[in-house]
Structures are given as structure tokens and as C-alpha cells.
């Protein structure tokens, strides 16, 4: 069994109005494949669900050019020993921030990425959310993470 740390995670960010939710989820999942610094990196696996956090006012459509707010609730597994949840969240925060900026440009805010309670992932994930995970990740990380889903 691979030594790993599992961190329940919440990611939120603004996206351009033309952004597709599935593509955003795939970007997050792919970004989490390798974390840390070059030469000192470690494998990771992200599994969760992405969803729009639309305006609660009658779920009105976004005005032209208005940013949309997206979220992801899930679990991040980091391989290897010696990691703390704080370090892993910091690494994935930097990776996601860079990936979102590369893909969507400067949308005005850096994505918020933080650890949450395991219970919050199960209770707060909308039923209509889309499942995503890191393709081609180490089988040990996949099986360790999926036991939480």
C-alpha cells in the first residue's frame, strides 16, 4: 500500500461566462497529477464534483460578460510520507491558480483552495454536480481516495 495523505478539499473561482463546467473540472483534476516543486515533487490524485454556484435569485441567466462562480468539492490524495495537510493544500493552491490563469486569463481573483471537513464534502455537494478525477493516477492513490467517495 502506498503511503498517502487524504485531504478533503473545496475549490472556488470566477470563470468567464463562456467557460464549460466539465472543462473546468478536467483542468482541476489534471492539475493535481504532480504537486510540489521540480525535483521535490510528488504524485497526487484529485476526485470530486464540480458545479456552478449560480445566483440564488431565481437562478437568472448571467448577463453578457458577467463572470460565473464555479466550485469543486472532493478529495486530494498526496503520495509519500512527510506531508502535512497545510503543505499539500498550499501546493495544490499554487498549481490550480497557475492553471486557471493559463487557461482562462486573469479573471480578477486567484482561485480559493482550502481544506474542509470530510463531512462537508458529503453534505454540501449538489446532486447535479459533475464527477471528475485525475486520469492515469497511481492505482494506490485512486483506491485510497475512492473509499472516501
QUIHU-V986843 format. One record per backbone hydrogen bond with DSSP energy under -0.5 kcal/mol. CO is the residue of the C=O (numbers start at 1). NH is the residue of the N-H. Records with the same first field share a line. If there is no record, write none. Layout:
CO->NH / NH
//
This chain:
3->80
5->7 / 78
7->76
8->116
9->74
10->114
11->72
12->112
13->70
15->68
16->19
20->24
21->25
22->26
23->27
24->28
25->29
26->30
27->31
28->32
30->33
31->34
33->44
35->42
37->40
42->35
43->79
45->77
46->134
47->75
48->132
49->73
50->130
51->71
52->54
55->59
56->58
57->60
63->66
68->15 / 70
69->53
70->13
71->51
72->11
73->49
74->9
75->47
76->7 / 78
77->45
78->5
84->88
85->89
86->90
87->91
88->92
89->93
90->94
91->95
92->96
93->97
94->98
95->99
96->100
97->101
98->102
99->103
100->104
101->105
105->107
111->113
112->12
114->10
117->120 / 121
118->122
119->123
120->124
121->125
124->126
126->129
130->50
132->48
133->135
134->137
138->141 / 142
139->143
140->144
141->145
142->146
143->147
145->148 / 149
//
